[in-house]
Amino acid sequence: MQTNFAPEQLADPDTRESNTILRTCVHCGFCTATCPTFVLLGDELDSPRGRIYLIKDMLESGRPATAEVVKHVDRCLSCLSCMTTCPSGVNYMHLVDHARKYIEETYDRPWHERALRRVLSAVLPHPARFRAAVAGARLGRPLAGLVPGGHVLGQRLRAMLTLAPGALPPASPMQAPQVHKAQGQRRGRVALLTGCAQQVLAPSINESTIRLLTRMGVEVVITREQGCCGALNHHMGDHDPAMRLARANIAAWSRELDGEGLDGIVINTSGCGTTVKDYGFMFREEPDAAAAEKVAALAMDVSEALQKFAYAPTRGKPGLTIAYHSACSLQHGQKITALPKQLLAKAGFAVRDPAEPHLCCGSAGTYNLLQPEIAGKLKARKLHNLNRTGADLIAAGNIGCLTQLGGDALPVVHTVELLDWMAGGPEPAAVGAARRAKAA
């Protein structure tokens, strides 16, 4: 693709990078076939190719973003399926992230849009605030059906109430800053990102990860002053708060690296993993670029950590069939596709893939709150395909996907909870629900 940026525009590192990405695109259109919003809406401007043209024009002109550009960029899930499909290697992730930052700097959103985004940015990355917000939403959950859905504001409010869980598990002391000692001879030492929303909604995921790794001889460190990875803010174009959150993590993990050292930084939420693995790029122009690169190089999905330390089950086959939902951030963002299924099969589960495994479930960070109509259609499509597998359970490696897909069909469970159970841990609640449904 030809571009026409002025030399002074290319002095900006983000614009310079976007120019390189734009020039890689050859307009082939392969991306349209695997883009969830194009598949649903059939609008070229809601495809990666269409958005690339809109972003190119916006950045080249240097003018503020228009309502049309904002509408179509906002509809992008950042599922990155287009990057898996693209034969030219277009880094759409970095391009759309730059576009979102530019939009937030130049576009004046309606008051209700600004208010919602500020609330999400201020609440979701902070577990204590998020727990209080979810507790409040639970009280209003029975009234969700009474909220008028004719306006986008009503649709978003209804989505927030509907997604609120009926009950919250108590906070887990295992997630507090501490060192979980390895059992037996120590074979490794890792830091664990406990996350933000996940530690409130499903602390059992972190508990399973800690139990499983320590039984395997791996010391697990929960570092002080770590927190949200910054992904939620980053993908809303909220640049400075995202960088502050990321910088705190880099500093926390760097202190461990300078002390006893780390063999890895384990992340069991794939959306977070994709972002942490990109810290090197995000901080490429920052003074702490070298530290960010080290952290990014050490980041690993929990499935990669289990492979590294030779996971092995200790129980007999459970007689359960798993429908494996491959989170977009894992299969497209981190290019991890077969490994989680191989681990589940090694643990004794029968594993089935649904149709259209490349299509997003509609969660996508805050997408199911900001674009509830499209997210709802993608959810229904994904659940239909998962149910058709005839499986007993749905397993996935991302809390957003589990929240999006839970409650309406098959029981949902994080992959690591199943692997922990089959290696001596407690039976996940979802397994009990699946067994009861199977026996009924």
MOTA-V263601 format. One record per backbone hydrogen bond with DSSP energy under -1.0 kcal/mol. CO is the residue of the C=O (numbers start at 1). NH is the residue of the N-H. E is the energy in kcal/mol with one decimal. If there is no record, write none. Layout:
co: {CO:CO}
nh: {NH:NH}
e: {E:E}
//
This chain:
co: {6:9:12:13:14:15:16:17:18:19:21:29:35:36:37:38:43:44:47:48:49:50:51:52:53:54:55:56:57:58:66:67:68:69:70:71:73:80:81:82:90:91:92:93:94:95:96:97:98:99:100:101:102:103:110:111:112:113:114:115:116:117:118:119:120:123:126:127:128:129:130:131:132:133:134:136:140:141:143:144:151:152:153:154:155:156:157:158:159:172:173:178:180:188:189:190:191:197:197:198:202:203:204:205:206:207:208:209:210:211:212:213:214:214:217:217:219:220:221:222:230:231:233:233:234:237:238:239:240:241:242:243:244:245:246:247:248:249:250:251:252:253:254:256:264:265:266:267:269:270:271:272:273:275:276:278:279:281:283:286:288:289:290:291:292:293:294:295:298:300:301:302:303:304:305:306:307:320:321:321:322:323:327:327:328:328:330:338:339:340:341:342:343:344:345:350:352:356:363:364:366:366:367:371:372:373:374:375:376:377:378:379:380:381:382:383:384:386:387:393:394:395:396:397:398:399:400:401:402:411:413:414:415:416:417:418:420:420:421:422:422:428:429:430:431:432:433:434:435:436}
nh: {10:12:16:17:18:19:20:21:22:23:24:32:39:40:41:42:46:47:51:52:53:54:55:56:57:58:59:60:61:62:70:71:72:73:74:75:76:84:85:86:92:95:96:97:98:99:100:101:102:103:104:105:106:107:114:115:116:117:118:119:120:121:122:123:124:126:130:131:132:133:134:135:136:137:138:140:143:144:146:147:155:156:157:158:159:160:161:162:163:175:176:222:220:219:263:221:266:200:201:202:205:207:208:209:210:211:212:213:214:215:216:218:183:217:187:188:190:180:192:178:234:235:236:238:237:239:242:243:244:245:246:247:248:249:250:251:252:253:254:255:256:257:258:261:191:300:193:302:273:274:275:276:277:278:279:282:283:284:286:289:292:293:294:295:296:297:298:299:265:267:305:306:307:308:309:311:310:350:392:393:352:395:330:331:332:333:336:342:343:344:345:346:347:349:348:322:324:359:368:367:369:370:371:375:376:377:378:379:380:381:382:383:384:385:386:387:388:389:390:323:413:325:415:270:402:403:404:405:406:394:396:418:419:420:421:422:423:425:424:314:315:432:433:434:435:436:437:438:439:440}
e: {-1.9:-1.6:-2.6:-2.1:-2.4:-2.5:-1.7:-2.2:-3.0:-2.1:-1.1:-1.2:-2.6:-2.0:-3.1:-2.3:-2.0:-1.5:-2.6:-2.5:-1.7:-2.0:-2.9:-2.6:-2.4:-2.2:-2.8:-2.7:-2.0:-1.3:-2.4:-2.4:-1.9:-2.5:-2.8:-1.2:-1.3:-1.2:-1.8:-2.3:-1.9:-1.4:-3.0:-2.0:-1.8:-2.3:-2.3:-2.0:-2.5:-2.6:-2.3:-1.4:-1.5:-2.8:-2.3:-2.6:-2.1:-2.4:-2.1:-2.3:-2.7:-2.4:-2.0:-1.9:-1.6:-1.8:-2.8:-2.8:-1.8:-2.4:-2.8:-2.2:-1.9:-2.4:-2.2:-1.1:-1.5:-1.9:-1.8:-1.3:-2.1:-2.2:-2.2:-2.5:-2.2:-2.3:-2.1:-2.6:-2.3:-1.5:-1.2:-3.2:-2.3:-2.9:-4.2:-3.0:-3.1:-1.0:-2.8:-2.9:-1.8:-2.3:-2.5:-2.0:-2.5:-2.7:-2.7:-2.4:-2.5:-2.1:-1.2:-2.4:-2.8:-1.5:-4.1:-1.1:-3.0:-3.4:-2.2:-1.0:-2.8:-2.6:-1.2:-2.4:-1.4:-1.7:-1.6:-2.3:-2.2:-2.2:-2.4:-2.7:-1.8:-1.6:-2.5:-2.3:-2.3:-2.8:-2.1:-1.7:-1.1:-2.2:-2.3:-2.7:-2.1:-2.7:-2.3:-1.5:-2.2:-2.2:-1.2:-2.9:-2.4:-1.3:-1.6:-2.5:-2.2:-1.7:-1.9:-1.4:-2.1:-2.2:-1.9:-2.2:-2.6:-2.2:-1.3:-1.3:-2.2:-2.3:-1.9:-2.4:-1.8:-2.4:-2.1:-2.1:-1.3:-2.0:-2.5:-1.5:-3.1:-2.1:-1.1:-2.8:-2.7:-1.8:-2.9:-2.4:-2.3:-2.1:-2.5:-2.3:-1.7:-2.2:-1.4:-3.6:-2.3:-1.6:-1.5:-1.6:-1.4:-2.1:-3.6:-2.4:-2.3:-1.6:-2.2:-2.4:-2.2:-2.0:-2.5:-2.9:-2.0:-1.8:-2.4:-2.8:-1.5:-1.2:-1.6:-3.2:-2.2:-2.9:-1.8:-1.6:-2.0:-2.4:-2.3:-2.5:-1.1:-2.7:-1.5:-1.3:-2.1:-2.4:-2.0:-2.2:-1.0:-3.0:-1.6:-2.9:-1.9:-1.4:-2.0:-2.1:-2.6:-2.3:-2.1:-2.2:-2.0:-1.3}
//
